[in-house]
Amino acid sequence: MMAEGTPAVADTPMTAQGVSAEAARRAPVNRILKFSSVDGPGNRTVVFLQGCNMNCRYCHNPETRALCVHCGDCVGVCPTGALFFSDTPPVFISASASCKNVADVSVLGAYSHESAASADASSPSARTKYVAYDHTKCIFCDACIKACTHDASPRIRNLTAEETFREIEKQLPYIRGVTVSGGECTLYPDYVTALFSLCRDAGLTTLLDSNGTLDFAAYPELLHVTDGVMLDVKAWDSSVHRSMTDTDNTDVLRTLSFLAERGKLEEVRTVVVPGLVDAEKTIRETAHVIAPHLSKRPVRYKIIAFRPMGVRESFRAYQTPDAALLSSLADTARAAGMTDVVVV
């Protein structure tokens, strides 16, 4: 979504959503992990994007939820000067319509202090300054993350697909593929489509790590260049899902069926949180949707034990499930027709 008041450029190519093609191919990159063996098959480079349209209570990376509101709290705690104030607004970013609830921020992109509800008008940075980031000076000490009260990170680079791929291709001799994660990566479908096209041309496999809120049927080009989706199914009951994430799961369950039918599911994951999620029902019903389509491609069901490390303080009281429960849930998945079930 273009920010209000952003001038249109004459003769600039536009997408069907009415944003410039250049903006649509750009996304806020939180981190590029050069090598990972846990984000899909083989050794992979993982691109983490910033921004999420769910508010998962047990999120282990809550700093990836929102985009920077430029309050400036992080600038003073940065020990290397990687964060500083700038008069120049950051590049605006375009996202899919499903981004409308990204961490309670209605527009993806640059926020001046004038539009940030939390800004202190008496601050020297108020109204006219923006937080800027020089990644070459960053030592990843996380002082800025600890200072942020907005579930955001200032350590963001607004990269085009081509710029991102130039960093990926350095690992080409050593990786099997690329996984794009988040936050929620499908908030930037045109960017991911462009990036995956470049990856495919280089002989790399392509995976998405998604919460399932994107209507993939509306993005056939993205689906075409995506080898598989690793999908989170957090809860089967909509009311439980809403209590956990602030959204219902209608889109998620639609996406589950859509991807299974088209042989585009790589993996499904459910986090087991005793006392919060009816994990047995969620796993059983999810498996029943997937099992009839396993002849199209194998699908792994990953059953993940909740762990309190890294989650918000209010959620650390929930207990880690014991081995007996996890083993029973794995049996539930197998009984419903799944053949590849792992517990982590």
N, C-alpha and C positions, 0 to 999 in steps of 0.2 A: 504494500500500500504506500503510495506516495504521500509524503507529509503535506498537510494543508499549506497552501501558499507556495509550494514548490513550482516554479515556472516550467511550462512545457517547452521543449526545444523543437523548433520547426524541423520537419522532415526527419525526426528521430524515429527509427523503427519501433513500433509498439506491439506488445503482446495482446492476446485476447482479453486480458484483465485490465488493459489500459495503462500499462506501465512501460517504461522504455526497455527495450531488449537488453541493453547493457546492464541496467539495474537488476533485471530478472536473472542475469547470469552471475550475480554477485551475492555473497553470503557472509555472515559474521562467523569467522572461524575462531573457535576457542583454542584449539590445539590440533596439531598434526603429530600423531604417534607413529614414528617411523616403522616400528616392528611390533606386531602383536600375534600371539598364537591362540588367543581366546576370543577373538571377534570374527569367527568363521573359520572355515577349513584352510589349513596351510598358514604360512607366514604372510601377514597382511599389514599394509599401512592403513591406519584409521584416521579419518578426518572427523573431528568433533565440532559440531556447529552450535551456536549459542541461541537460546530461546526455546521455550516449550509452552504448549497450550494445555498442559495438565499441571496440577499442583499435587503431585504424589507425596503423601505424608512421610513415606519412608525413603524418599529420594536420597541417594548416596552422593549426588553431586548437585545440591540445590543452587550452587553458584552459577549453574548453566541455564537456569530458568528464564531470567529476565535480561533485557538489554540495559545498558548503562543509562541512568537518568542524569548523569553529569552533576551529581551533588558535590563531588570533589573530596569526599571524606578520605579517599584512598591516596590522593596525591601526596599529602604530608607524611604518610607512613612509608612511602616507597624509598628504600635505602639507596637506590642507584640512579634515581632520576628518570627511570623508564616511563613514569607517569608524570604528566605535566599539563598545564592549562594552555589552551590554544584558542585563538580568535576564530579559527576556521572550523566550521561545522564538519563532522565526519560525513563520509559518503552515505547517502541514504540507500536503504536496502529494500528490495521488493520481496514480498512473500505471498504464499497462497492465501485464499480466503479463510482457510482453517486456522490462520494465525491470530484471529481476532481476539482471543483471550490470553495471549502470551503474557503470563505472569501479571495479569491485570493491567497491562500496558496496551493501549489501543492502536498504536502506530509503531511499526518496526523501523528503527533507524535512529537518527540523531535527535536528542532532546536538549533544548536549551534550558537553562535554569528557570526561565520565565514559564515554561510549560511543565516543569517538574514540581509536583505538589509538595515535595519535601524540601525544596530549595530554600535556603535562608537568604532573604533579600539583602541582609546586611553584609553578607559574605563578599569579599573582594572579587570572587569569581562569579557572583550571581548575575544572571540575565545575559551576560555577554560572552562567557567563557565555556569551553568544552574540554572535557578530559581527553587527552591524546596519549597514545601509547607507542613507545619505541621498543619493539621486540628485541632489538640487538643489545639493549642494555638490561633486559630482564634476567634475573637469576632465579625466578620461580620460587621465591621464599614464602609466598602466599600471604604476606602482610596485607595486601590490598583486599584479598578475599575475606580475611578476618575482619577488616574494617568496614566492609560493605554490609549495609542493612537492607538491601533491596533484592537479595537472591540473584545478584548479577556479578559480572566480572568485567573490569576495565581492560583486561588482557585480550582484546579482540582485534583481529585483523580482518577488515572487510575486503575479501579477496574475490577476484573473478575465478571462474572455472579454470581458465588457462593459467593463471598465477598459481592456483592450487596444484594443478598437474605438474607444473615445473618443479615443485617440491617433491611430488610423488615419484617422478621419473628418476630421481637420484637413487632410488632403491630398486629400480627395475630388475637388476640381476638377482636380487635376493628375495623378492616377494612373489606370491601367487596371485594376489588380488588386492582390492581396496574395499574397505567397509566405511560407509558414512553413517555417523551416529550423532548423538546430541547430548543435551537438549532433545529437540525433535527435528530431525533432519528434513522431513518431508514438508516442513514449512517453507522450504526453498526448492520447489520441484524443478523449476527451469534451470537453476544453478546445478542441481544434482544431475539432471538430464545431460547438460553440456559436459560436466565433469566425467560422467560415466561413458559418454561417447568417446572422449579422449582416452579413457582407460581401456575400453574395448579395443580401440584401434591399436593400442600398445600390447594387446594380448593378455590383459589382466581381467580376472573375474570381478564382478561387482555385486556387493551386498548392501542392503539398507537395514539399519537397526531402528525400528519404528514402533510408536505406540498405536498405530493403526487408525488414526483419525483422518488421514487423507483419503479422498475418494479416488482410488487409483484408476477407476474407469474413466475419469475425466482427464487423465494424463497418460494416454496410450504410448507416447514416445518415451516417457520415463519407464514404464513397465517393460517396454521393448529392450532397453539397454540395461535393465536390472536383472541379474541372474537369479537373485533370491532375496527374500525379506525375512529378517529375524524379528518376530512379532511378539510383543508383550500382551498377554491376556491376564489382567490383574485380578478380575473377579467376574463371575458369570452373572450375578444379580446386579441389576442396574443401580439399585439403591445403595448397595455396598460399594460399588465402583464410584458412585458419586461422593460418598462419604470419605473415600480415600483420595480422590483426585479432583474433586469439584466439577467433574463432568460425568455424564452417563456413558454407557458403553455401546450404544446403538451403532455408532460408526465402527467401533472396534470389531464387533461381532460380524458386521457386514463385510469388513475387510478380511476377516478370518476366512469366511466362506468364499469370497471372491478370489483370494489368492490361492486357496487350496484347490478350487475348481480349475484354475489355470496353471497349476503346477509351478507356482512362484513362491511357495513357502519353503524357506530353508530351515527354519527353526522357530519353535514357539516356546515362550518362557512364562512361568508363573512363579511369583515369589510367595513363599509360604510364611504367613504371619499368624501364628496361633492366637485366637481370640479376636481376630479382625476379619479374616477372609475364610469363607467356606472353601478351603482348598480342594477338598475331595470332590465337591460338586463342580467346581471350576475346571479341574483337570479332567474329570470324567466327560463333561459335556463338550469341552474343547476337543478332546480326543475323538469323540463321536463325530464331530464335524470333519476332522482331518482324515480319519481312517479310510473312508470310502475312496479317497483320492490318492492314496499312497502308491498306487500303481503308476501314477504320473511322474512321481519323484519321491525319494525318501525324505522324511521330515523328522527332525530330532525334536523331542520334547525335553526341555531342560527344566527341572524342578529345582528352584533356588531357595535355600534356607535364608530367612531373614537374619541379618546380623546388624547390631546396633551401631557399629563403627561408621562414622561419617554422616549419620542421619541427624535430623534436627533434634534438639534436646528433648522436646516434648514427646518424641516417639521412641526414645531410647529405653523406655520401660517395658516395651514388648519383648517377649522371650524368643530366643532362637529355638526352632523346633528340634526335637531329639531325633536320633537316627531311626528309631522304630517308626515314628510318624512318617518320615521321609521315605522309608522303605515301603510302607503301606501305600503311600500316594503313588510311588513308582509302579506298584502292582496294579493300582487302579487304572493308570494310563495304559498299561499293557493289556489289561482285561478289556479295555475299550477299543483295542485294536492297534495301539502304537507298538512299533517294534524297536525303535531306537529311543531309549529313555535314559537320561543321565541325571544324577543328583549332585548338586554342588553346594 
